[in-house]
Amino acid sequence: MMRCISIILFSGCLFSCQKEKDILYGSQGEVTAQPPLWRVAVDAQNGTYTAKGVRSAIVYDNRYVLCPGVEPFAPKGPYGRAILNMVDTEDEEKVWSWNDYFNETSDNSDIKFPLVVDKYLVISEGTRTRCIDLSTGKTLWMKKKRDGMTSLRPIAGTNKHYFFPSTTFNATLNQLEGAIYRGNVMTPDEEELIVYPEIKRQVKGTDFQINHGASSLQVFTRQQDTLVVVDYQTSIEPARQNLVRSEFGVYNVTRRSWEYKDVLLHEGYGAVVDGLPIVYQNRVYHTTDRAITCHDLDTGREIWRQLFPGNFLFSGFVITDNVLVANCEDTYIYGLSPQTGQRLWKEKSNGTSSRMFPLNGVVYYAGGAVLHAVEVATGKHLWRLQ
């Protein structure tokens, strides 16, 4: 049975949990203020705030929570450099800090899409890849990618392997091109090229230096096979210079063949996939520009599409308790039926916000200097903690 994990507030220097005491309520019955249950200092540089480090919730063993901090670092000036801290929510203390960098002025940590395989956290950022043991805070390995490879933020994995899209610059075509690579969580061996989408190109230009090819992914298994949902960008018409179109396909890694590909995600140009696709009940879900789409995982056939007044670039969407919860830049959060796309509820939110963390029928996120807790079944705000 899943143990309840206390909710964490990142406030630069302090990491806090809340309890029922001296609670204040808003006009809709939501909690707007309450004192912390406990606090743990996580910064090595008091008084400095950093937005980098951890952008998504990382919980280990239903007890330990990873959170960011800051340490002094001269090349970064007054802003310091991000460190990672593991906090024990039961003993109410910090158990370790991590700052194992390559000693380069540009090296930092900024985890938007975390991948945890067993007790290991894999971080693939730019030209570097690292694996951290969450039980000890020790670096299992770290390495630099082969010359010219720069990974994008998305990362996914299964069965001791991690997968990520990475780009190289094609000097002949004067543009970036993305492919999917695979690495072994347990070893620092060079990552293996898995698939390079053959991209149609119809719009060209001397300044057309944007990312063609793989841009995001999701990994899943079917019977004994490992498969990857590959999102990629192409300049097929009606794209125009410096604006692309987004498509996706499913690649069978075990059999080394495409199940299908070239499924168009958006009719217009300039619309790219926001974040990671989600695989759920044999369907695959995407946010692309101002749309959320649902496709049959076996065939790529579109099942439904919903349009919104804004995009989902920052907070994204989750599927939990059979509800698709999407936090939109139009300052509203929506609950949809994953099966039909029907809107179940709509609640006022804050627009640009953190990624959402679902737990026990509630989604939690931070936006507008407020910690939000929204009930998944009804869309009702339980918290708006200032």
C-alpha positions as CSV (number, residue, x, y, z in Angstrom):
1,M,0.0,0.0,0.0
2,M,1.4,3.4,-0.9
3,R,2.4,5.6,2.0
4,C,1.3,9.2,2.0
5,I,4.3,11.5,1.2
6,S,4.4,15.0,2.6
7,I,4.2,17.7,0.0
8,I,7.3,19.8,-0.4
9,L,7.7,23.5,-0.8
10,F,10.8,24.8,-2.6
11,S,11.5,28.3,-1.2
12,G,15.2,28.6,-2.0
13,C,16.7,27.9,1.4
14,L,13.9,25.9,3.1
15,F,12.1,22.7,2.4
16,S,8.8,22.5,4.2
17,C,5.8,20.2,4.9
18,Q,2.4,21.3,6.2
19,K,0.1,20.1,9.0
20,E,-3.4,21.0,10.3
21,K,-2.8,23.9,12.6
22,D,-3.9,27.6,12.4
23,I,-5.3,27.0,9.0
24,L,-6.7,29.9,6.9
25,Y,-9.4,29.3,4.2
26,G,-10.3,31.1,1.0
27,S,-13.7,32.0,-0.4
28,Q,-14.2,28.6,-2.0
29,G,-13.2,26.7,1.1
30,E,-9.6,26.0,-0.1
31,V,-6.7,26.2,2.3
32,T,-4.7,29.4,1.8
33,A,-2.2,29.3,4.7
34,Q,-1.0,26.9,7.3
35,P,2.3,26.6,9.2
36,P,5.0,24.0,8.3
37,L,5.2,20.7,10.0
38,W,9.0,20.8,9.8
39,R,11.7,22.6,7.9
40,V,15.1,21.4,6.6
41,A,17.8,23.8,5.2
42,V,19.0,22.7,1.8
43,D,21.1,25.6,0.6
44,A,24.9,25.8,1.0
45,Q,24.6,29.5,0.1
46,N,22.1,31.2,2.4
47,G,19.7,33.7,0.9
48,T,20.2,32.8,-2.8
49,Y,17.3,31.4,-4.8
50,T,17.6,29.1,-7.8
51,A,14.9,28.0,-10.2
52,K,17.2,25.3,-11.5
53,G,18.1,21.8,-10.1
54,V,14.8,19.8,-10.0
55,R,11.8,20.9,-12.0
56,S,9.8,17.6,-11.4
57,A,9.0,15.7,-8.3
58,I,11.4,12.8,-7.6
59,V,10.4,10.5,-4.7
60,Y,12.5,7.5,-3.7
61,D,11.3,4.5,-1.7
62,N,8.0,6.4,-0.8
63,R,10.0,8.3,1.8
64,Y,12.8,10.3,0.4
65,V,12.3,13.4,-1.8
66,L,14.9,15.1,-4.0
67,C,15.0,18.9,-4.0
68,P,17.4,21.6,-5.3
69,G,19.7,23.9,-3.4
70,V,22.5,26.3,-4.2
71,E,26.2,26.3,-3.4
72,P,28.8,29.1,-3.9
73,F,30.5,28.9,-7.3
74,A,32.6,31.8,-8.4
75,P,32.1,31.5,-12.2
76,K,28.3,31.8,-11.6
77,G,28.7,35.0,-9.6
78,P,26.0,35.7,-7.0
79,Y,23.7,33.0,-8.4
80,G,25.9,30.0,-7.4
81,R,25.4,26.5,-8.8
82,A,22.6,24.1,-8.3
83,I,23.1,21.1,-5.9
84,L,20.8,18.1,-5.3
85,N,19.6,17.2,-1.8
86,M,17.8,14.1,-0.6
87,V,15.5,14.7,2.4
88,D,14.0,12.1,4.6
89,T,10.4,13.0,5.2
90,E,10.1,10.7,8.2
91,D,13.3,11.6,10.1
92,E,12.9,15.2,8.9
93,E,16.5,15.7,7.9
94,K,18.8,16.0,4.8
95,V,20.6,12.7,4.3
96,W,22.9,13.7,1.4
97,S,23.9,16.4,-1.1
98,W,25.3,16.0,-4.6
99,N,27.5,18.3,-6.5
100,D,29.7,16.0,-8.6
101,Y,30.3,18.1,-11.7
102,F,33.0,18.0,-14.4
103,N,34.6,21.2,-12.8
104,E,33.6,23.3,-15.8
105,T,32.1,26.7,-15.6
106,S,29.2,25.7,-17.8
107,D,28.3,22.5,-16.0
108,N,25.1,22.6,-13.9
109,S,22.1,20.5,-13.2
110,D,18.5,21.2,-14.4
111,I,16.2,18.2,-14.3
112,K,12.9,18.7,-16.1
113,F,12.1,15.1,-17.1
114,P,13.6,12.8,-14.4
115,L,14.2,9.1,-15.1
116,V,14.5,6.8,-12.1
117,V,15.2,3.1,-12.8
118,D,15.2,1.1,-9.5
119,K,17.3,3.3,-7.2
120,Y,19.2,5.1,-10.0
121,L,18.6,8.6,-11.3
122,V,19.8,9.1,-14.9
123,I,20.4,12.8,-16.0
124,S,21.0,13.4,-19.7
125,E,21.7,17.1,-20.3
126,G,23.4,18.7,-23.2
127,T,26.8,17.0,-23.8
128,R,26.8,15.1,-20.5
129,T,25.1,12.1,-19.0
130,R,25.2,11.1,-15.3
131,C,23.8,8.3,-13.1
132,I,23.3,8.9,-9.4
133,D,22.5,6.2,-6.7
134,L,19.5,7.7,-4.9
135,S,20.2,5.5,-1.8
136,T,23.6,7.0,-1.2
137,G,23.9,10.2,-3.3
138,K,27.0,8.8,-5.0
139,T,27.7,9.1,-8.7
140,L,27.6,5.7,-10.2
141,W,29.2,7.1,-13.4
142,M,29.3,10.2,-15.5
143,K,30.5,10.8,-19.1
144,K,30.5,13.1,-22.0
145,K,28.7,12.2,-25.1
146,R,30.5,11.5,-28.4
147,D,31.6,14.6,-30.3
148,G,28.9,16.7,-31.7
149,M,26.0,15.1,-29.7
150,T,23.8,17.3,-27.6
151,S,20.8,15.6,-25.9
152,L,17.4,17.3,-25.6
153,R,15.6,17.3,-22.2
154,P,13.2,14.3,-22.7
155,I,14.4,11.0,-21.4
156,A,12.6,7.6,-20.8
157,G,13.6,4.1,-20.0
158,T,12.8,0.5,-19.1
159,N,14.6,-2.7,-18.2
160,K,17.9,-1.1,-17.2
161,H,18.1,1.0,-20.3
162,Y,17.6,4.7,-20.8
163,F,16.6,6.4,-24.2
164,F,16.9,10.0,-25.2
165,P,16.8,12.2,-28.4
166,S,20.1,13.8,-29.3
167,T,21.0,16.2,-32.1
168,T,24.1,16.7,-34.3
169,F,24.7,19.5,-36.7
170,N,24.6,18.5,-40.4
171,A,26.9,21.0,-42.1
172,T,25.9,19.9,-45.6
173,L,22.2,20.7,-44.9
174,N,23.0,23.5,-42.5
175,Q,20.6,22.2,-39.8
176,L,20.3,20.2,-36.6
177,E,19.2,16.6,-36.9
178,G,17.8,14.4,-34.1
179,A,18.0,10.7,-33.5
180,I,17.1,8.3,-30.7
181,Y,19.9,6.8,-28.6
182,R,20.0,4.1,-25.9
183,G,22.3,3.6,-22.9
184,N,22.8,1.2,-20.1
185,V,21.8,2.5,-16.7
186,M,24.5,0.4,-15.0
187,T,27.5,1.2,-17.2
188,P,29.1,4.3,-18.8
189,D,29.3,2.6,-22.2
190,E,28.9,4.8,-25.3
191,E,25.2,5.2,-26.1
192,E,23.9,3.2,-29.1
193,L,22.1,4.8,-32.0
194,I,18.7,3.2,-32.1
195,V,16.8,5.0,-34.9
196,Y,17.3,8.0,-37.1
197,P,13.9,9.0,-38.7
198,E,14.2,9.6,-42.4
199,I,12.8,13.1,-42.5
200,K,11.0,14.7,-45.5
201,R,12.5,18.1,-46.3
202,Q,10.6,20.5,-48.6
203,V,11.4,23.9,-47.1
204,K,15.0,25.0,-47.1
205,G,17.0,28.1,-46.5
206,T,20.4,29.3,-45.4
207,D,19.1,30.1,-41.9
208,F,17.1,26.9,-41.5
209,Q,19.1,25.8,-38.5
210,I,16.3,24.2,-36.4
211,N,16.0,20.7,-35.1
212,H,14.9,18.2,-37.7
213,G,14.3,14.6,-36.6
214,A,13.6,13.1,-33.2
215,S,12.6,15.6,-30.5
216,S,10.8,13.6,-27.8
217,L,9.9,10.0,-27.0
218,Q,8.2,7.5,-24.7
219,V,9.2,3.9,-24.1
220,F,6.9,0.9,-23.5
221,T,6.9,-2.9,-23.7
222,R,4.6,-5.3,-25.6
223,Q,5.0,-8.9,-24.8
224,Q,8.8,-9.4,-25.1
225,D,9.4,-6.4,-27.3
226,T,10.6,-2.9,-26.3
227,L,9.1,-0.1,-28.4
228,V,9.6,3.7,-28.6
229,V,7.1,6.4,-29.5
230,V,9.3,8.7,-31.5
231,D,8.2,12.3,-32.0
232,Y,10.0,14.1,-34.7
233,Q,10.0,17.4,-36.7
234,T,9.9,17.8,-40.4
235,S,9.7,20.7,-42.9
236,I,7.1,19.2,-45.2
237,E,4.7,21.8,-46.5
238,P,3.0,23.9,-45.3
239,A,6.0,24.5,-43.1
240,R,8.0,27.5,-43.9
241,Q,11.5,28.8,-43.2
242,N,12.4,28.2,-39.5
243,L,9.0,26.7,-38.7
244,V,8.4,22.9,-38.7
245,R,5.6,20.4,-38.5
246,S,5.4,17.6,-35.9
247,E,4.8,13.9,-36.6
248,F,5.2,10.7,-34.7
249,G,5.7,7.0,-35.2
250,V,6.3,3.8,-33.2
251,Y,9.6,2.0,-33.5
252,N,10.2,-1.6,-32.4
253,V,13.6,-1.6,-30.8
254,T,13.7,-5.4,-30.4
255,R,12.8,-6.1,-34.1
256,R,14.6,-3.0,-35.4
257,S,11.7,-1.9,-37.5
258,W,9.0,0.7,-37.7
259,E,5.5,-0.4,-36.6
260,Y,4.2,2.8,-38.4
261,K,5.4,6.4,-38.8
262,D,4.6,9.8,-40.4
263,V,1.5,10.4,-38.3
264,L,0.8,14.1,-38.4
265,L,0.2,15.7,-35.0
266,H,-0.8,19.2,-36.1
267,E,-2.2,20.5,-39.4
268,G,-0.4,23.9,-39.2
269,Y,3.3,24.8,-39.1
270,G,5.4,25.8,-36.2
271,A,3.6,23.5,-33.7
272,V,6.0,21.2,-31.9
273,V,5.5,18.6,-29.2
274,D,5.5,19.9,-25.6
275,G,7.2,17.5,-23.2
276,L,6.8,13.7,-23.2
277,P,4.0,11.8,-24.8
278,I,2.0,9.5,-22.4
279,V,1.2,5.9,-23.2
280,Y,-2.0,4.8,-21.4
281,Q,-4.4,1.9,-22.0
282,N,-3.0,1.2,-25.5
283,R,-3.3,4.8,-26.5
284,V,-0.7,7.6,-26.9
285,Y,-1.4,11.2,-25.9
286,H,0.4,14.4,-26.9
287,T,0.3,18.1,-26.4
288,T,1.2,20.0,-29.5
289,D,0.8,23.8,-29.5
290,R,-2.8,24.4,-28.2
291,A,-4.0,20.9,-28.8
292,I,-4.2,17.6,-26.9
293,T,-4.5,14.5,-29.1
294,C,-5.2,10.8,-28.5
295,H,-4.1,8.2,-31.0
296,D,-4.4,4.4,-31.1
297,L,-1.1,3.0,-30.1
298,D,-1.2,0.0,-32.5
299,T,-2.1,1.9,-35.6
300,G,-1.5,5.6,-35.1
301,R,-5.2,6.4,-35.9
302,E,-6.4,9.6,-34.3
303,I,-9.2,8.9,-31.8
304,W,-9.8,12.4,-30.5
305,R,-8.4,16.0,-30.5
306,Q,-9.2,18.9,-28.2
307,L,-8.2,22.5,-28.8
308,F,-7.5,25.1,-26.1
309,P,-6.9,28.8,-25.8
310,G,-3.3,28.3,-24.7
311,N,-0.5,25.7,-24.8
312,F,0.9,23.4,-22.2
313,L,4.6,24.0,-22.5
314,F,5.5,24.5,-18.9
315,S,3.1,22.4,-16.7
316,G,2.1,19.8,-19.2
317,F,-0.4,17.1,-18.5
318,V,-0.7,13.8,-16.5
319,I,-3.1,10.9,-16.5
320,T,-4.1,9.7,-13.0
321,D,-7.2,8.0,-11.6
322,N,-8.5,7.7,-15.2
323,V,-8.5,11.5,-15.6
324,L,-6.3,13.5,-18.0
325,V,-5.3,16.6,-16.1
326,A,-3.8,19.4,-18.2
327,N,-2.6,22.8,-16.8
328,C,-2.9,25.3,-19.6
329,E,-1.2,28.7,-20.2
330,D,-4.7,30.2,-20.5
331,T,-4.6,30.2,-16.6
332,Y,-7.0,27.3,-16.3
333,I,-6.5,23.6,-15.4
334,Y,-8.7,21.0,-17.2
335,G,-9.9,17.5,-16.5
336,L,-10.6,15.4,-19.5
337,S,-11.8,11.8,-20.1
338,P,-8.8,9.9,-21.6
339,Q,-11.2,7.7,-23.5
340,T,-13.3,10.4,-25.3
341,G,-11.6,13.7,-24.7
342,Q,-14.8,15.1,-23.1
343,R,-14.2,17.9,-20.6
344,L,-15.0,16.8,-17.1
345,W,-14.2,20.0,-15.3
346,K,-12.4,23.3,-15.6
347,E,-10.8,25.2,-12.7
348,K,-9.0,28.6,-12.4
349,S,-5.2,28.1,-12.2
350,N,-2.2,30.3,-12.7
351,G,-0.9,29.7,-16.3
352,T,2.9,29.2,-16.2
353,S,3.5,26.7,-13.5
354,S,5.7,23.8,-12.5
355,R,5.2,20.2,-13.6
356,M,2.3,18.5,-11.8
357,F,2.7,15.7,-9.2
358,P,-0.2,13.3,-8.7
359,L,-0.7,11.6,-5.4
360,N,-3.7,9.9,-3.8
361,G,-6.4,11.5,-6.0
362,V,-4.8,15.0,-6.0
363,V,-2.4,16.9,-8.3
364,Y,0.1,19.3,-6.8
365,Y,2.0,22.1,-8.6
366,A,3.4,25.6,-8.0
367,G,2.5,28.6,-10.0
368,G,2.1,32.4,-9.4
369,A,4.0,32.1,-6.0
370,V,1.2,29.7,-4.9
371,L,1.2,26.0,-4.1
372,H,-1.9,24.4,-5.7
373,A,-3.6,21.2,-4.7
374,V,-6.5,20.2,-7.1
375,E,-8.8,17.2,-6.6
376,V,-8.6,15.0,-9.7
377,A,-12.2,13.7,-9.6
378,T,-13.9,17.1,-9.3
379,G,-11.3,19.8,-10.2
380,K,-11.9,21.5,-6.8
381,H,-9.0,23.4,-5.3
382,L,-8.0,22.0,-1.9
383,W,-5.0,24.3,-1.5
384,R,-3.9,27.7,-2.7
385,L,-1.0,28.1,-0.3
386,Q,0.6,31.6,-0.5
